[in-house]
Amino acid sequence: MKAYSVVLLMLVLSVLAGCASPGAPELRPYTAQETRELAMEALNRRGLSFEEYQQKKAELLDRPAVFDGQGEMSAQRNVSRPHPAS
């Protein structure tokens, strides 16, 4: 009988301890870097064309999309392509 009382007491204490603890961890706001990474992951999953992808990526990264005179994306952002003299 004494063992039954001890087991019952332990069961009641564990239930009460479980009810007293918080159910979910505290939510915190995302940092700017985390928000940008989540947006980039979502952009990668959208299946856009190359031009649309580059445009949206430039918007997310706050950088202008650099295109050459023929409407193609430049591989190097800071290098300007010389135009042939006409």
PyMOL Python script that loads the backbone (N, CA, C, O; Angstrom):
from pymol import cmd

cmd.read_pdbstr("""\
ATOM      1  N   MET A   1       0.821  -1.188   0.000  1.00  0.00           N
ATOM      2  CA  MET A   1       0.000   0.000   0.000  1.00  0.00           C
ATOM      3  C   MET A   1       0.868   1.255   0.000  1.00  0.00           C
ATOM      4  O   MET A   1       0.542   2.257  -0.635  1.00  0.00           O
ATOM      5  N   LYS A   2       1.992   1.172   0.736  1.00  0.00           N
ATOM      6  CA  LYS A   2       2.869   2.321   0.816  1.00  0.00           C
ATOM      7  C   LYS A   2       3.492   2.616  -0.547  1.00  0.00           C
ATOM      8  O   LYS A   2       3.647   3.784  -0.901  1.00  0.00           O
ATOM      9  N   ALA A   3       3.852   1.596  -1.317  1.00  0.00           N
ATOM     10  CA  ALA A   3       4.434   1.790  -2.649  1.00  0.00           C
ATOM     11  C   ALA A   3       3.398   2.410  -3.583  1.00  0.00           C
ATOM     12  O   ALA A   3       3.747   3.243  -4.419  1.00  0.00           O
ATOM     13  N   TYR A   4       2.160   2.028  -3.457  1.00  0.00           N
ATOM     14  CA  TYR A   4       1.084   2.580  -4.273  1.00  0.00           C
ATOM     15  C   TYR A   4       0.929   4.080  -4.010  1.00  0.00           C
ATOM     16  O   TYR A   4       0.729   4.851  -4.948  1.00  0.00           O
ATOM     17  N   SER A   5       1.019   4.496  -2.762  1.00  0.00           N
ATOM     18  CA  SER A   5       0.899   5.905  -2.388  1.00  0.00           C
ATOM     19  C   SER A   5       2.063   6.713  -2.946  1.00  0.00           C
ATOM     20  O   SER A   5       1.876   7.838  -3.410  1.00  0.00           O
ATOM     21  N   VAL A   6       3.263   6.141  -2.903  1.00  0.00           N
ATOM     22  CA  VAL A   6       4.434   6.838  -3.421  1.00  0.00           C
ATOM     23  C   VAL A   6       4.307   7.018  -4.938  1.00  0.00           C
ATOM     24  O   VAL A   6       4.595   8.097  -5.456  1.00  0.00           O
ATOM     25  N   VAL A   7       3.884   5.986  -5.643  1.00  0.00           N
ATOM     26  CA  VAL A   7       3.712   6.058  -7.095  1.00  0.00           C
ATOM     27  C   VAL A   7       2.632   7.083  -7.445  1.00  0.00           C
ATOM     28  O   VAL A   7       2.806   7.871  -8.375  1.00  0.00           O
ATOM     29  N   LEU A   8       1.530   7.079  -6.714  1.00  0.00           N
ATOM     30  CA  LEU A   8       0.449   8.023  -6.950  1.00  0.00           C
ATOM     31  C   LEU A   8       0.918   9.462  -6.699  1.00  0.00           C
ATOM     32  O   LEU A   8       0.592  10.367  -7.467  1.00  0.00           O
ATOM     33  N   LEU A   9       1.681   9.665  -5.625  1.00  0.00           N
ATOM     34  CA  LEU A   9       2.206  10.984  -5.308  1.00  0.00           C
ATOM     35  C   LEU A   9       3.161  11.464  -6.408  1.00  0.00           C
ATOM     36  O   LEU A   9       3.110  12.627  -6.808  1.00  0.00           O
ATOM     37  N   MET A  10       4.021  10.578  -6.892  1.00  0.00           N
ATOM     38  CA  MET A  10       4.953  10.939  -7.961  1.00  0.00           C
ATOM     39  C   MET A  10       4.193  11.284  -9.249  1.00  0.00           C
ATOM     40  O   MET A  10       4.575  12.214  -9.958  1.00  0.00           O
ATOM     41  N   LEU A  11       3.138  10.554  -9.549  1.00  0.00           N
ATOM     42  CA  LEU A  11       2.341  10.817 -10.735  1.00  0.00           C
ATOM     43  C   LEU A  11       1.659  12.186 -10.640  1.00  0.00           C
ATOM     44  O   LEU A  11       1.645  12.946 -11.609  1.00  0.00           O
ATOM     45  N   VAL A  12       1.106  12.487  -9.491  1.00  0.00           N
ATOM     46  CA  VAL A  12       0.444  13.782  -9.289  1.00  0.00           C
ATOM     47  C   VAL A  12       1.463  14.915  -9.392  1.00  0.00           C
ATOM     48  O   VAL A  12       1.185  15.939 -10.016  1.00  0.00           O
ATOM     49  N   LEU A  13       2.629  14.744  -8.792  1.00  0.00           N
ATOM     50  CA  LEU A  13       3.654  15.782  -8.853  1.00  0.00           C
ATOM     51  C   LEU A  13       4.145  16.009 -10.283  1.00  0.00           C
ATOM     52  O   LEU A  13       4.379  17.151 -10.679  1.00  0.00           O
ATOM     53  N   SER A  14       4.301  14.950 -11.051  1.00  0.00           N
ATOM     54  CA  SER A  14       4.772  15.116 -12.425  1.00  0.00           C
ATOM     55  C   SER A  14       3.713  15.799 -13.292  1.00  0.00           C
ATOM     56  O   SER A  14       4.056  16.589 -14.172  1.00  0.00           O
ATOM     57  N   VAL A  15       2.449  15.509 -13.058  1.00  0.00           N
ATOM     58  CA  VAL A  15       1.377  16.180 -13.805  1.00  0.00           C
ATOM     59  C   VAL A  15       1.343  17.663 -13.454  1.00  0.00           C
ATOM     60  O   VAL A  15       1.214  18.508 -14.340  1.00  0.00           O
ATOM     61  N   LEU A  16       1.458  17.978 -12.184  1.00  0.00           N
ATOM     62  CA  LEU A  16       1.454  19.378 -11.773  1.00  0.00           C
ATOM     63  C   LEU A  16       2.678  20.118 -12.295  1.00  0.00           C
ATOM     64  O   LEU A  16       2.574  21.283 -12.679  1.00  0.00           O
ATOM     65  N   ALA A  17       3.813  19.476 -12.317  1.00  0.00           N
ATOM     66  CA  ALA A  17       5.020  20.107 -12.840  1.00  0.00           C
ATOM     67  C   ALA A  17       4.888  20.348 -14.342  1.00  0.00           C
ATOM     68  O   ALA A  17       5.360  21.367 -14.846  1.00  0.00           O
ATOM     69  N   GLY A  18       4.263  19.437 -15.051  1.00  0.00           N
ATOM     70  CA  GLY A  18       4.050  19.608 -16.487  1.00  0.00           C
ATOM     71  C   GLY A  18       3.094  20.741 -16.791  1.00  0.00           C
ATOM     72  O   GLY A  18       3.268  21.443 -17.787  1.00  0.00           O
ATOM     73  N   CYS A  19       2.100  20.932 -15.964  1.00  0.00           N
ATOM     74  CA  CYS A  19       1.151  22.017 -16.171  1.00  0.00           C
ATOM     75  C   CYS A  19       1.769  23.376 -15.864  1.00  0.00           C
ATOM     76  O   CYS A  19       1.369  24.385 -16.445  1.00  0.00           O
ATOM     77  N   ALA A  20       2.725  23.410 -14.969  1.00  0.00           N
ATOM     78  CA  ALA A  20       3.332  24.678 -14.575  1.00  0.00           C
ATOM     79  C   ALA A  20       4.375  25.163 -15.576  1.00  0.00           C
ATOM     80  O   ALA A  20       4.666  26.358 -15.618  1.00  0.00           O
ATOM     81  N   SER A  21       4.942  24.274 -16.379  1.00  0.00           N
ATOM     82  CA  SER A  21       5.977  24.690 -17.328  1.00  0.00           C
ATOM     83  C   SER A  21       5.333  25.295 -18.567  1.00  0.00           C
ATOM     84  O   SER A  21       4.225  24.910 -18.939  1.00  0.00           O
ATOM     85  N   PRO A  22       6.021  26.245 -19.213  1.00  0.00           N
ATOM     86  CA  PRO A  22       5.456  26.860 -20.420  1.00  0.00           C
ATOM     87  C   PRO A  22       5.363  25.844 -21.547  1.00  0.00           C
ATOM     88  O   PRO A  22       6.225  24.976 -21.683  1.00  0.00           O
ATOM     89  N   GLY A  23       4.318  25.954 -22.352  1.00  0.00           N
ATOM     90  CA  GLY A  23       4.080  24.981 -23.407  1.00  0.00           C
ATOM     91  C   GLY A  23       4.938  25.182 -24.630  1.00  0.00           C
ATOM     92  O   GLY A  23       5.356  24.200 -25.244  1.00  0.00           O
ATOM     93  N   ALA A  24       5.220  26.414 -25.012  1.00  0.00           N
ATOM     94  CA  ALA A  24       5.986  26.681 -26.231  1.00  0.00           C
ATOM     95  C   ALA A  24       7.132  27.629 -25.903  1.00  0.00           C
ATOM     96  O   ALA A  24       7.027  28.441 -24.984  1.00  0.00           O
ATOM     97  N   PRO A  25       8.215  27.527 -26.645  1.00  0.00           N
ATOM     98  CA  PRO A  25       9.313  28.466 -26.405  1.00  0.00           C
ATOM     99  C   PRO A  25       8.872  29.879 -26.785  1.00  0.00           C
ATOM    100  O   PRO A  25       7.962  30.061 -27.594  1.00  0.00           O
ATOM    101  N   GLU A  26       9.513  30.848 -26.204  1.00  0.00           N
ATOM    102  CA  GLU A  26       9.173  32.229 -26.505  1.00  0.00           C
ATOM    103  C   GLU A  26       9.513  32.537 -27.951  1.00  0.00           C
ATOM    104  O   GLU A  26      10.580  32.174 -28.447  1.00  0.00           O
ATOM    105  N   LEU A  27       8.599  33.204 -28.611  1.00  0.00           N
ATOM    106  CA  LEU A  27       8.838  33.579 -29.993  1.00  0.00           C
ATOM    107  C   LEU A  27       9.583  34.906 -30.019  1.00  0.00           C
ATOM    108  O   LEU A  27       9.275  35.830 -29.266  1.00  0.00           O
ATOM    109  N   ARG A  28      10.553  34.974 -30.889  1.00  0.00           N
ATOM    110  CA  ARG A  28      11.308  36.212 -31.044  1.00  0.00           C
ATOM    111  C   ARG A  28      11.191  36.659 -32.489  1.00  0.00           C
ATOM    112  O   ARG A  28      11.009  35.825 -33.376  1.00  0.00           O
ATOM    113  N   PRO A  29      11.289  37.940 -32.742  1.00  0.00           N
ATOM    114  CA  PRO A  29      11.210  38.399 -34.136  1.00  0.00           C
ATOM    115  C   PRO A  29      12.469  38.000 -34.906  1.00  0.00           C
ATOM    116  O   PRO A  29      13.556  37.892 -34.338  1.00  0.00           O
ATOM    117  N   TYR A  30      12.298  37.785 -36.203  1.00  0.00           N
ATOM    118  CA  TYR A  30      13.439  37.450 -37.044  1.00  0.00           C
ATOM    119  C   TYR A  30      14.336  38.673 -37.214  1.00  0.00           C
ATOM    120  O   TYR A  30      13.858  39.808 -37.236  1.00  0.00           O
ATOM    121  N   THR A  31      15.630  38.430 -37.332  1.00  0.00           N
ATOM    122  CA  THR A  31      16.563  39.516 -37.632  1.00  0.00           C
ATOM    123  C   THR A  31      16.449  39.850 -39.114  1.00  0.00           C
ATOM    124  O   THR A  31      15.833  39.107 -39.877  1.00  0.00           O
ATOM    125  N   ALA A  32      17.041  40.963 -39.517  1.00  0.00           N
ATOM    126  CA  ALA A  32      16.999  41.362 -40.928  1.00  0.00           C
ATOM    127  C   ALA A  32      17.689  40.314 -41.801  1.00  0.00           C
ATOM    128  O   ALA A  32      17.218  40.012 -42.897  1.00  0.00           O
ATOM    129  N   GLN A  33      18.791  39.766 -41.324  1.00  0.00           N
ATOM    130  CA  GLN A  33      19.517  38.742 -42.088  1.00  0.00           C
ATOM    131  C   GLN A  33      18.676  37.475 -42.238  1.00  0.00           C
ATOM    132  O   GLN A  33      18.639  36.889 -43.320  1.00  0.00           O
ATOM    133  N   GLU A  34      18.001  37.043 -41.169  1.00  0.00           N
ATOM    134  CA  GLU A  34      17.157  35.852 -41.244  1.00  0.00           C
ATOM    135  C   GLU A  34      15.987  36.073 -42.202  1.00  0.00           C
ATOM    136  O   GLU A  34      15.624  35.173 -42.958  1.00  0.00           O
ATOM    137  N   THR A  35      15.401  37.262 -42.171  1.00  0.00           N
ATOM    138  CA  THR A  35      14.295  37.579 -43.071  1.00  0.00           C
ATOM    139  C   THR A  35      14.763  37.532 -44.515  1.00  0.00           C
ATOM    140  O   THR A  35      14.061  36.999 -45.375  1.00  0.00           O
ATOM    141  N   ARG A  36      15.954  38.089 -44.798  1.00  0.00           N
ATOM    142  CA  ARG A  36      16.506  38.084 -46.148  1.00  0.00           C
ATOM    143  C   ARG A  36      16.785  36.656 -46.614  1.00  0.00           C
ATOM    144  O   ARG A  36      16.510  36.314 -47.764  1.00  0.00           O
ATOM    145  N   GLU A  37      17.330  35.821 -45.724  1.00  0.00           N
ATOM    146  CA  GLU A  37      17.616  34.428 -46.091  1.00  0.00           C
ATOM    147  C   GLU A  37      16.335  33.658 -46.395  1.00  0.00           C
ATOM    148  O   GLU A  37      16.291  32.878 -47.346  1.00  0.00           O
ATOM    149  N   LEU A  38      15.292  33.872 -45.592  1.00  0.00           N
ATOM    150  CA  LEU A  38      14.011  33.206 -45.851  1.00  0.00           C
ATOM    151  C   LEU A  38      13.415  33.659 -47.178  1.00  0.00           C
ATOM    152  O   LEU A  38      12.861  32.848 -47.920  1.00  0.00           O
ATOM    153  N   ALA A  39      13.525  34.946 -47.479  1.00  0.00           N
ATOM    154  CA  ALA A  39      13.013  35.456 -48.748  1.00  0.00           C
ATOM    155  C   ALA A  39      13.796  34.876 -49.923  1.00  0.00           C
ATOM    156  O   ALA A  39      13.208  34.562 -50.958  1.00  0.00           O
ATOM    157  N   MET A  40      15.117  34.729 -49.777  1.00  0.00           N
ATOM    158  CA  MET A  40      15.930  34.142 -50.846  1.00  0.00           C
ATOM    159  C   MET A  40      15.573  32.674 -51.057  1.00  0.00           C
ATOM    160  O   MET A  40      15.519  32.211 -52.196  1.00  0.00           O
ATOM    161  N   GLU A  41      15.332  31.942 -49.983  1.00  0.00           N
ATOM    162  CA  GLU A  41      14.931  30.535 -50.105  1.00  0.00           C
ATOM    163  C   GLU A  41      13.594  30.422 -50.829  1.00  0.00           C
ATOM    164  O   GLU A  41      13.418  29.552 -51.683  1.00  0.00           O
ATOM    165  N   ALA A  42      12.655  31.298 -50.491  1.00  0.00           N
ATOM    166  CA  ALA A  42      11.353  31.291 -51.159  1.00  0.00           C
ATOM    167  C   ALA A  42      11.503  31.651 -52.636  1.00  0.00           C
ATOM    168  O   ALA A  42      10.828  31.075 -53.488  1.00  0.00           O
ATOM    169  N   LEU A  43      12.381  32.594 -52.937  1.00  0.00           N
ATOM    170  CA  LEU A  43      12.622  32.995 -54.322  1.00  0.00           C
ATOM    171  C   LEU A  43      13.212  31.836 -55.128  1.00  0.00           C
ATOM    172  O   LEU A  43      12.851  31.639 -56.289  1.00  0.00           O
ATOM    173  N   ASN A  44      14.109  31.079 -54.521  1.00  0.00           N
ATOM    174  CA  ASN A  44      14.721  29.940 -55.212  1.00  0.00           C
ATOM    175  C   ASN A  44      13.695  28.868 -55.558  1.00  0.00           C
ATOM    176  O   ASN A  44      13.871  28.142 -56.536  1.00  0.00           O
ATOM    177  N   ARG A  45      12.642  28.757 -54.780  1.00  0.00           N
ATOM    178  CA  ARG A  45      11.627  27.713 -54.997  1.00  0.00           C
ATOM    179  C   ARG A  45      10.551  28.121 -56.001  1.00  0.00           C
ATOM    180  O   ARG A  45       9.726  27.291 -56.382  1.00  0.00           O
ATOM    181  N   ARG A  46      10.542  29.382 -56.436  1.00  0.00           N
ATOM    182  CA  ARG A  46       9.441  29.869 -57.255  1.00  0.00           C
ATOM    183  C   ARG A  46       9.510  29.457 -58.716  1.00  0.00           C
ATOM    184  O   ARG A  46       8.489  29.488 -59.403  1.00  0.00           O
ATOM    185  N   GLY A  47      10.669  29.076 -59.211  1.00  0.00           N
ATOM    186  CA  GLY A  47      10.782  28.622 -60.596  1.00  0.00           C
ATOM    187  C   GLY A  47      10.624  29.748 -61.606  1.00  0.00           C
ATOM    188  O   GLY A  47       9.973  29.564 -62.635  1.00  0.00           O
ATOM    189  N   LEU A  48      11.203  30.902 -61.334  1.00  0.00           N
ATOM    190  CA  LEU A  48      11.120  32.041 -62.243  1.00  0.00           C
ATOM    191  C   LEU A  48      12.121  31.908 -63.378  1.00  0.00           C
ATOM    192  O   LEU A  48      13.059  31.114 -63.308  1.00  0.00           O
ATOM    193  N   SER A  49      11.909  32.695 -64.422  1.00  0.00           N
ATOM    194  CA  SER A  49      12.900  32.748 -65.492  1.00  0.00           C
ATOM    195  C   SER A  49      14.145  33.436 -64.941  1.00  0.00           C
ATOM    196  O   SER A  49      14.109  34.047 -63.873  1.00  0.00           O
ATOM    197  N   PHE A  50      15.251  33.329 -65.687  1.00  0.00           N
ATOM    198  CA  PHE A  50      16.515  33.891 -65.214  1.00  0.00           C
ATOM    199  C   PHE A  50      16.400  35.398 -65.002  1.00  0.00           C
ATOM    200  O   PHE A  50      16.880  35.922 -63.997  1.00  0.00           O
ATOM    201  N   GLU A  51      15.765  36.094 -65.944  1.00  0.00           N
ATOM    202  CA  GLU A  51      15.641  37.552 -65.838  1.00  0.00           C
ATOM    203  C   GLU A  51      14.792  37.945 -64.633  1.00  0.00           C
ATOM    204  O   GLU A  51      15.145  38.853 -63.881  1.00  0.00           O
ATOM    205  N   GLU A  52      13.666  37.250 -64.461  1.00  0.00           N
ATOM    206  CA  GLU A  52      12.790  37.553 -63.318  1.00  0.00           C
ATOM    207  C   GLU A  52      13.501  37.246 -62.000  1.00  0.00           C
ATOM    208  O   GLU A  52      13.403  38.005 -61.036  1.00  0.00           O
ATOM    209  N   TYR A  53      14.214  36.127 -61.977  1.00  0.00           N
ATOM    210  CA  TYR A  53      14.949  35.755 -60.769  1.00  0.00           C
ATOM    211  C   TYR A  53      15.987  36.815 -60.409  1.00  0.00           C
ATOM    212  O   TYR A  53      16.078  37.231 -59.254  1.00  0.00           O
ATOM    213  N   GLN A  54      16.773  37.254 -61.402  1.00  0.00           N
ATOM    214  CA  GLN A  54      17.808  38.245 -61.147  1.00  0.00           C
ATOM    215  C   GLN A  54      17.204  39.577 -60.692  1.00  0.00           C
ATOM    216  O   GLN A  54      17.768  40.250 -59.829  1.00  0.00           O
ATOM    217  N   GLN A  55      16.077  39.953 -61.262  1.00  0.00           N
ATOM    218  CA  GLN A  55      15.421  41.196 -60.882  1.00  0.00           C
ATOM    219  C   GLN A  55      14.920  41.117 -59.440  1.00  0.00           C
ATOM    220  O   GLN A  55      15.140  42.040 -58.655  1.00  0.00           O
ATOM    221  N   LYS A  56      14.251  40.027 -59.092  1.00  0.00           N
ATOM    222  CA  LYS A  56      13.734  39.865 -57.719  1.00  0.00           C
ATOM    223  C   LYS A  56      14.881  39.761 -56.716  1.00  0.00           C
ATOM    224  O   LYS A  56      14.791  40.294 -55.610  1.00  0.00           O
ATOM    225  N   LYS A  57      15.952  39.081 -57.098  1.00  0.00           N
ATOM    226  CA  LYS A  57      17.111  38.944 -56.217  1.00  0.00           C
ATOM    227  C   LYS A  57      17.742  40.310 -55.957  1.00  0.00           C
ATOM    228  O   LYS A  57      18.114  40.621 -54.825  1.00  0.00           O
ATOM    229  N   ALA A  58      17.860  41.122 -57.002  1.00  0.00           N
ATOM    230  CA  ALA A  58      18.407  42.467 -56.839  1.00  0.00           C
ATOM    231  C   ALA A  58      17.530  43.304 -55.910  1.00  0.00           C
ATOM    232  O   ALA A  58      18.044  44.087 -55.111  1.00  0.00           O
ATOM    233  N   GLU A  59      16.208  43.142 -56.011  1.00  0.00           N
ATOM    234  CA  GLU A  59      15.299  43.863 -55.120  1.00  0.00           C
ATOM    235  C   GLU A  59      15.493  43.427 -53.676  1.00  0.00           C
ATOM    236  O   GLU A  59      15.509  44.258 -52.768  1.00  0.00           O
ATOM    237  N   LEU A  60      15.642  42.128 -53.464  1.00  0.00           N
ATOM    238  CA  LEU A  60      15.812  41.615 -52.101  1.00  0.00           C
ATOM    239  C   LEU A  60      17.134  42.065 -51.484  1.00  0.00           C
ATOM    240  O   LEU A  60      17.206  42.353 -50.289  1.00  0.00           O
ATOM    241  N   LEU A  61      18.168  42.121 -52.304  1.00  0.00           N
ATOM    242  CA  LEU A  61      19.486  42.479 -51.797  1.00  0.00           C
ATOM    243  C   LEU A  61      19.740  43.981 -51.849  1.00  0.00           C
ATOM    244  O   LEU A  61      20.837  44.428 -51.514  1.00  0.00           O
ATOM    245  N   ASP A  62      18.749  44.767 -52.263  1.00  0.00           N
ATOM    246  CA  ASP A  62      18.866  46.222 -52.379  1.00  0.00           C
ATOM    247  C   ASP A  62      20.017  46.625 -53.282  1.00  0.00           C
ATOM    248  O   ASP A  62      20.752  47.568 -52.991  1.00  0.00           O
ATOM    249  N   ARG A  63      20.163  45.899 -54.382  1.00  0.00           N
ATOM    250  CA  ARG A  63      21.187  46.213 -55.374  1.00  0.00           C
ATOM    251  C   ARG A  63      20.497  46.378 -56.722  1.00  0.00           C
ATOM    252  O   ARG A  63      19.555  45.647 -57.028  1.00  0.00           O
ATOM    253  N   PRO A  64      20.951  47.319 -57.520  1.00  0.00           N
ATOM    254  CA  PRO A  64      20.366  47.426 -58.859  1.00  0.00           C
ATOM    255  C   PRO A  64      20.838  46.275 -59.740  1.00  0.00           C
ATOM    256  O   PRO A  64      21.996  45.863 -59.664  1.00  0.00           O
ATOM    257  N   ALA A  65      19.958  45.767 -60.558  1.00  0.00           N
ATOM    258  CA  ALA A  65      20.338  44.723 -61.506  1.00  0.00           C
ATOM    259  C   ALA A  65      21.130  45.369 -62.627  1.00  0.00           C
ATOM    260  O   ALA A  65      20.684  46.358 -63.209  1.00  0.00           O
ATOM    261  N   VAL A  66      22.289  44.829 -62.935  1.00  0.00           N
ATOM    262  CA  VAL A  66      23.172  45.409 -63.940  1.00  0.00           C
ATOM    263  C   VAL A  66      23.015  44.623 -65.230  1.00  0.00           C
ATOM    264  O   VAL A  66      23.327  43.434 -65.288  1.00  0.00           O
ATOM    265  N   PHE A  67      22.528  45.302 -66.265  1.00  0.00           N
ATOM    266  CA  PHE A  67      22.369  44.679 -67.567  1.00  0.00           C
ATOM    267  C   PHE A  67      23.234  45.425 -68.566  1.00  0.00           C
ATOM    268  O   PHE A  67      23.439  46.632 -68.443  1.00  0.00           O
ATOM    269  N   ASP A  68      23.743  44.699 -69.562  1.00  0.00           N
ATOM    270  CA  ASP A  68      24.537  45.368 -70.583  1.00  0.00           C
ATOM    271  C   ASP A  68      23.606  45.963 -71.646  1.00  0.00           C
ATOM    272  O   ASP A  68      22.385  45.918 -71.497  1.00  0.00           O
ATOM    273  N   GLY A  69      24.172  46.508 -72.697  1.00  0.00           N
ATOM    274  CA  GLY A  69      23.378  47.172 -73.725  1.00  0.00           C
ATOM    275  C   GLY A  69      22.444  46.250 -74.473  1.00  0.00           C
ATOM    276  O   GLY A  69      21.487  46.724 -75.086  1.00  0.00           O
ATOM    277  N   GLN A  70      22.682  44.955 -74.449  1.00  0.00           N
ATOM    278  CA  GLN A  70      21.840  44.005 -75.165  1.00  0.00           C
ATOM    279  C   GLN A  70      20.767  43.400 -74.271  1.00  0.00           C
ATOM    280  O   GLN A  70      20.061  42.485 -74.693  1.00  0.00           O
ATOM    281  N   GLY A  71      20.633  43.891 -73.046  1.00  0.00           N
ATOM    282  CA  GLY A  71      19.614  43.377 -72.140  1.00  0.00           C
ATOM    283  C   GLY A  71      20.017  42.089 -71.456  1.00  0.00           C
ATOM    284  O   GLY A  71      19.161  41.359 -70.956  1.00  0.00           O
ATOM    285  N   GLU A  72      21.323  41.797 -71.425  1.00  0.00           N
ATOM    286  CA  GLU A  72      21.805  40.585 -70.769  1.00  0.00           C
ATOM    287  C   GLU A  72      22.478  40.953 -69.464  1.00  0.00           C
ATOM    288  O   GLU A  72      23.044  42.038 -69.329  1.00  0.00           O
ATOM    289  N   MET A  73      22.414  40.051 -68.511  1.00  0.00           N
ATOM    290  CA  MET A  73      22.996  40.288 -67.192  1.00  0.00           C
ATOM    291  C   MET A  73      24.510  40.264 -67.284  1.00  0.00           C
ATOM    292  O   MET A  73      25.089  39.358 -67.883  1.00  0.00           O
ATOM    293  N   SER A  74      25.144  41.254 -66.696  1.00  0.00           N
ATOM    294  CA  SER A  74      26.597  41.307 -66.681  1.00  0.00           C
ATOM    295  C   SER A  74      27.128  40.387 -65.592  1.00  0.00           C
ATOM    296  O   SER A  74      26.582  40.347 -64.489  1.00  0.00           O
ATOM    297  N   ALA A  75      28.190  39.646 -65.895  1.00  0.00           N
ATOM    298  CA  ALA A  75      28.756  38.726 -64.909  1.00  0.00           C
ATOM    299  C   ALA A  75      29.485  39.469 -63.805  1.00  0.00           C
ATOM    300  O   ALA A  75      29.534  38.995 -62.670  1.00  0.00           O
ATOM    301  N   GLN A  76      30.049  40.620 -64.116  1.00  0.00           N
ATOM    302  CA  GLN A  76      30.745  41.416 -63.120  1.00  0.00           C
ATOM    303  C   GLN A  76      30.020  42.744 -62.988  1.00  0.00           C
ATOM    304  O   GLN A  76      29.810  43.450 -63.975  1.00  0.00           O
ATOM    305  N   ARG A  77      29.649  43.070 -61.789  1.00  0.00           N
ATOM    306  CA  ARG A  77      28.815  44.253 -61.570  1.00  0.00           C
ATOM    307  C   ARG A  77      29.542  45.572 -61.818  1.00  0.00           C
ATOM    308  O   ARG A  77      28.933  46.507 -62.336  1.00  0.00           O
ATOM    309  N   ASN A  78      30.812  45.678 -61.470  1.00  0.00           N
ATOM    310  CA  ASN A  78      31.512  46.954 -61.514  1.00  0.00           C
ATOM    311  C   ASN A  78      32.305  47.181 -62.793  1.00  0.00           C
ATOM    312  O   ASN A  78      32.940  48.224 -62.942  1.00  0.00           O
ATOM    313  N   VAL A  79      32.283  46.244 -63.699  1.00  0.00           N
ATOM    314  CA  VAL A  79      33.046  46.382 -64.929  1.00  0.00           C
ATOM    315  C   VAL A  79      32.092  46.793 -66.029  1.00  0.00           C
ATOM    316  O   VAL A  79      31.122  46.091 -66.316  1.00  0.00           O
ATOM    317  N   SER A  80      32.366  47.934 -66.647  1.00  0.00           N
ATOM    318  CA  SER A  80      31.511  48.379 -67.748  1.00  0.00           C
ATOM    319  C   SER A  80      32.047  47.805 -69.055  1.00  0.00           C
ATOM    320  O   SER A  80      33.256  47.679 -69.246  1.00  0.00           O
ATOM    321  N   ARG A  81      31.147  47.468 -69.925  1.00  0.00           N
ATOM    322  CA  ARG A  81      31.495  46.871 -71.202  1.00  0.00           C
ATOM    323  C   ARG A  81      31.728  47.982 -72.208  1.00  0.00           C
ATOM    324  O   ARG A  81      30.854  48.828 -72.398  1.00  0.00           O
ATOM    325  N   PRO A  82      32.881  48.000 -72.855  1.00  0.00           N
ATOM    326  CA  PRO A  82      33.135  49.070 -73.836  1.00  0.00           C
ATOM    327  C   PRO A  82      32.244  48.899 -75.054  1.00  0.00           C
ATOM    328  O   PRO A  82      32.062  47.790 -75.556  1.00  0.00           O
ATOM    329  N   HIS A  83      31.687  50.019 -75.528  1.00  0.00           N
ATOM    330  CA  HIS A  83      30.834  49.984 -76.709  1.00  0.00           C
ATOM    331  C   HIS A  83      31.701  50.256 -77.931  1.00  0.00           C
ATOM    332  O   HIS A  83      32.552  51.145 -77.896  1.00  0.00           O
ATOM    333  N   PRO A  84      31.502  49.511 -79.001  1.00  0.00           N
ATOM    334  CA  PRO A  84      32.308  49.740 -80.213  1.00  0.00           C
ATOM    335  C   PRO A  84      32.008  51.116 -80.803  1.00  0.00           C
ATOM    336  O   PRO A  84      30.866  51.574 -80.783  1.00  0.00           O
ATOM    337  N   ALA A  85      33.030  51.759 -81.319  1.00  0.00           N
ATOM    338  CA  ALA A  85      32.862  53.082 -81.935  1.00  0.00           C
ATOM    339  C   ALA A  85      32.138  52.916 -83.267  1.00  0.00           C
ATOM    340  O   ALA A  85      32.447  52.013 -84.045  1.00  0.00           O
ATOM    341  N   SER A  86      31.180  53.791 -83.517  1.00  0.00           N
ATOM    342  CA  SER A  86      30.455  53.666 -84.779  1.00  0.00           C
ATOM    343  C   SER A  86      30.728  54.801 -85.716  1.00  0.00           C
ATOM    344  O   SER A  86      30.186  54.833 -86.821  1.00  0.00           O
TER     345      SER A  86
END
""", "prot")
cmd.dss("prot")
cmd.show_as("cartoon", "prot")
cmd.util.cbc("prot")
cmd.orient("prot")
